Amino acid sequence: MTNSAVINFRSNPQTKIRVERLAKMTKRPASFYYNYLLDEYLDDLEDIFLAEEVVKNIRSGKEKTYTLAEVESELGL
């Protein structure tokens, strides 16, 4: 038995058409392709969007940066 959840979201009409066409041509459910896309690209999206948040925090002064010399000194290198 697999653990799964139902998630509803809106995609743009062109994407929906493309996924449905691919599903029909390959005789797989559209959910297979949506899950594949999420599995393949979620790590990259997390990296991109979380990095953007860090940059915003650094620029606004909410997050401190350290020089290489400071890090080496702290680690005793």
N, C-alpha and C positions, 0 to 999 in steps of 0.2 A: 504494500500500500504506500502510495506517495503522499507526501505532505504538499498540499497546494492551497492557494487562496485565490479568491476571485477579486480581481482589481478592475475597476472601470476607469477608463480615461478617454480623452478625446485626442484623436490624431488628426493631422490635416487631411483633407479629402484625398489628395494625391497619394499620400503614404498608404492610406487605407485601401485605395484601389490597387496599388502595387502589391501589397501584402496579400490581399484577397485573390488577386490574379495568380500570384506565385503559389498560394495554397491550393487553388483549384487545379493548376497545371501539375502539381506534384502530389496531389491527393493527400495532403497533410492539412491539419487544422491551422487556421491563421494564428492561433495561440502558440503553436510550435515556433513560428517565426518571430513573434513578439518576444517569447521567452529566450530564443536564441540571441536576438539583438541585445536584450538586457544582459544576458550572461556574458556575451562577448565584449560589450562596450561599457558596462557599468563601472568597472575599475578605472577606465580612462576618464569617464565623466566625473567620478569622485575626485580623481587627481586634479583635473582641470578646475573644477568649481571650488574645491577646498583650497587649492593654491591661490585662486583669485581672492578668496576671503582672507587668507593670511596676508597677501599683499595689501589689501585694503586696511587691515589692522595695523600693519607696519607703517603705512603712510599716515594713518590717523594717530599714531603714537600709542595705540592700544597694545601693541606687541613689540617687545624689545629685540634688537638684533645684537649679535656679538661678532667681533672680529676673529679671524683665525688665531691671532696671538692670544686673545682672551680665552678662547676655547682650549688651546694648547696649555696655557698657564693653569687653567682650572683643572685639567686632566693630568697635569704634571708631565707633559710631553716635551 
